[in-house]
Amino acid sequence: MRADVGVYWQLVRAGFRRQSYYRLAMVAGLVTNVVFGFVRAAVLMTAVESTDDFGGYDQGTIGAYIWLSQGLLGAIAFWGMPDIVARIRSGDVAIDFLRPIDMQLAHLSEYLGRAVFTLLPRGLPSVLVGVLTFGLAMPNTPGPYVLGVISLLLAIAVSFLSMFTVCLAGFWMVETRGLRSLHMICGTFLAGLFAPVSLFPDWLRTLAYCTPFPSMMQWPIDVLSGRTVGWHAVGLVAAQIFWFFALLAAGQLVLRAGRRKLEVQGG
């Protein structure tokens, strides 16, 4: 068991190093984050100023929501094509099934390394721009930040496991691009990227809470920004843990079904 943990840790490190090679992409991503951050800030700040009750947000808290979400964009698995897509299409996934480690956890470990690196040159500077230009309302005690880091790591893991499970449809479909695009569109909306989930109509907010998507963005932002504190914040992290294990189990079931499908095809 300890040897397996060591292998997964090495994959985390390998993912971190792999992402560090794309320095120009990180700079481009940072510029994009900042530009769209100002666009979102202009719209949402105006909305806050024009109404007496904007879902409980004021200028400081809506600023924290905007710039924390911009900082998380590069780490959350809504964009890009996971390696598993190409490996299923080429048939190389058959080799992965023969490896002595779990395929799902191996891909998750490598992605965690890449996502953590993305937060350094792209995520943190985006938040810093928000602090310098908008004066974000952030906690002044360490508790929300400690719990927020846990929530952030769970958000990264949940987002990847969700996308990974969707990509496994490639065992049965020739092209999964449409399915992945639908996942991205629905996911980014229900995760709270365009507007806080608390602003949704009751029926839509209930629908969002029945999906794992708020765990990927809205809830870690609420915990990190201190908008949600105490046992309520612990409850959000507990919900993230639930979705982590639920998606982990779902991915394992689909992987097993995909392996049987691959064997039937003679792959």
N, C-alpha and C positions, 0 to 999 in steps of 0.2 A: 504494500500500500504506500509506504514512504517513497519507494522508487517511482511509483506512478505519479505521486505529487511532485516529485522532482522533475519528471518529464514535462508535466503541465506548466510548471514554473519556468522551465527553459523555453517553452513555447510562448509564454507571456513575454519573456525577455526578447525572444526572436521577433515577435510582433512589434515590440517597442523599437528595436533597431531597424526593422524593415521600414517603419513609418518615418524614421528619422532621415531616410534617404531622400524623401520628397520635400525638400526645403522650399523650393519655389512654389510648389502646390500649397504649402502651408501659408506662405506669404499671400498668395492669391486668395486663399480661403479667408484669411484675416481681413483683407481689404473688402471682400464681399460681405463678410459678417458686419463690418463697421458701417458700410454704405447702407445695407438693408436695415441695420439697427437704427440709423438715423431716420430712415423712411418710416419704419414702424413707430418710432418714438414720436414723430411729427403727427401721425394719425391718432395714436392712442392718447398722447398728452392733450391734444385738442378735445378728444372725447371726454377725458376726465374733467377738463376745465369747463366744458359746456353743460355738464349735468351735476346735480347735487349728490347723486348716489350712483357711482359707476362700479357696482358690485363690491363695494367696500374698499376699493382702491383709491389712493390719492396719488399725487405726483411722485412721491418717493417710492411707494410700493409698486406702482405701475412701471416706474423706471427699473426697479430691481427685476421685475418679471421680464421686461423686454431684454435687458442686457444679459441676464443669466440664461435666458433661452437662446439668445444669439451665441453665447459662449458654449452652449451644449451641442450646437448643430453638428459640428464635425465629429463628435463622439457617438452620437445616436445613430443607429443603423437603419436609416430610412433611405439613404442614397447609396449609389454604388452597387456593384454586383459581387456578392460573396464568392469566394473561390469554389465553393461546392457546386455552383451553377455550371461552370466550365468543366469540372471534373465529372459530373453526371453526364453531360453532353458528350464528352470524349470517351467515356467508359473507364477513365482512370479511377473512378470511385471504387471499382472492383478491387484495386490494390489497397485502397484505404480500409476496406472491410477486413483485410488480412493483417493489418497492423495490430500490435498487442495493446493498443490504447483505444479508448472510446473516441469515435470520430466526432461526435457532437461536442464533447468537452475539449477535444483538441482544437477544433475550429474556434470555440468560444475563448479558449485561453489565448490563442494568437490574436483574436480580435480585441480582447481586453488590453493587451499590450499596445496595439496600434491606437486604440481609443484614448488611453491614458496619455500617450505622447501627444496626441492631437490637442489635448487640453492645455498643454504647456505653451506652444508657440501661437496657438489660435484662440483657445478658449479664454485663458486668463487675460491676455491683452484686450480682448473684446470687452470683458467686464471692466477692466481698468479704464477704457475709453468712456464707458458709461459712468463710472465713478467720477471721472474728471469733468465730464460735461453735464451731467444731470444730478449728481449728488444722491445716489441711491440710498434708500432706507434699508439698512442691513443690521443684523443683530450686533450687540456690543458685549455679548457673553459667548464663551466657547462652545456651550452645549449644542446650539443649532448647527454649528460648523462640523462638529464631530459626527452628529447624527446625519448631517447633510452629506458628508463624504460617503457614508455607508449607503445612503439613499441614492447618491450619484452612481456608485458602482453597481448597485442593483438595477438602476435605470439603464445603464449601458448593457448589462447582461440580459435583461428582459427584452430590450429592443433587438439585440442580436438573435436571441432564441426565437423571437417572433418571426423575423425575416428568414432565418435559417429554415424554420418549419415550412414557410411558404415556398422557399426555393426547392424543397424536397419534392414538390409537385412535378419536378423535372423527370422523376422516375416514370411518370405516366403521361406527361405532356412534352411535345417536341419543343415548344417555346413557352417560357414562363414570364416573359417580359410584361405582358399585359397584367398578369396576376400580381407581379411585383409592383407595377405602377399603381394598381388599385390599392394595394397595401400601403404604399407611400402616401397616396392622396387621402385615404380615410384615416391613416395613422397620424399624419401631421396635424390634421384638423382636430381629431378627437383627443390628441395628446395635449392640445392647448397651445400650438405654435402661433396660430393667427390671432387668437383671442383667448383669454383665460376661460377655463371650463366653467367657472362659477358664473360667467355671463350667459351661458347657454340657456335656452328655454328649459323648463323642468323636464320635459320628455327627452330632449336631446342630452341633457346633463345625465339623466338616469341611464340612457343608452351608453354614454361614454364611460360611466362608472362600471358598466357590465363588461367592459373590454380591458385589456392590459395597457391600452395606450396612455391613459393619464399617468401610469407608473413610469413612463419613459421620459416625461418632461414636466408636466404640471406639478406632480407631487414632489419630486426632488427640488424644484424651484421653490415651492411653498415651504419646504423644510429648511433649505439653505438661506432663504430670505428672512426667515423668522415669522412669516405670515401665519404659519401653523406651528404651535409650540406645545410642549407638555405631552400628555398622553395621546392627544389627537395626532401629533407628529409621529409618535411611536406607532400609532394605528396605521398611518399611511405607509410607514416602512414595513409593517407586518403585512399589509396588503401587497406590497411589492414582493415580499418573500413568497407569498402565496402564488403570485403570477410567475415568479421565477421557477418554482417547482412544478407548477401546472404546465408551463411551456416546455420545461425540461422533459417531463413525462410525455407530453404530446410529440415532441421531436423524436424521442426514443421509439415510440410506437410507429410513427411514420417511417423512420429509418428501417425498422424491422420489416415493415410491409414492403418498402422499396427494395430491400435486399432480396426478399422472396420474388419480387417482380423481376429483378435483374437476373436471378437464377433461371426463371422461367424463360426469359429471352435468350438465355445462353451466354450472358455477359460475363 
